[in-house]
């Protein structure tokens, strides 16, 4: 087991399955994502199958399996936001930043995630950038926000 991962997990009792989610959170906070190596390490440390670790981590949208960009963009893809033309925002990001859903720009400045709902259905399309939420977003607003943080 990787020594750095062992040090992270060492705050939890070994073979205690109930610490799976906290262990995943700790690893993700440190590494920025859940790597294949960390799934194996958590599995061995807590004495549970890697498939169980992956199953839990993939169930919750708070965990991700690839590094994110410095600035993480989430676009709501729920029905209300879809009707309110979220596709225009996605197209803008693809054409101007070479960002497709679940990708990271080559310079790692930006990453994009489509999510089922951001909780602002009456005010779509909704976008979050680094966990700051914006309602009724259009391409001009998104362009301005990304220019400000770029």
Secondary structure by P-SEA (a helix, b strand, c coil): ccaaaaaaacccccccccaaaaaaaaaaaacccccaaaaaaaaaaacccaaaaaaaaaacccccccccccbbbbbbccaaaaaacaaaaaaaaaaacccccccccccccbbbbbcccccccccccbbbccccccccccaaaaaaaaaaac
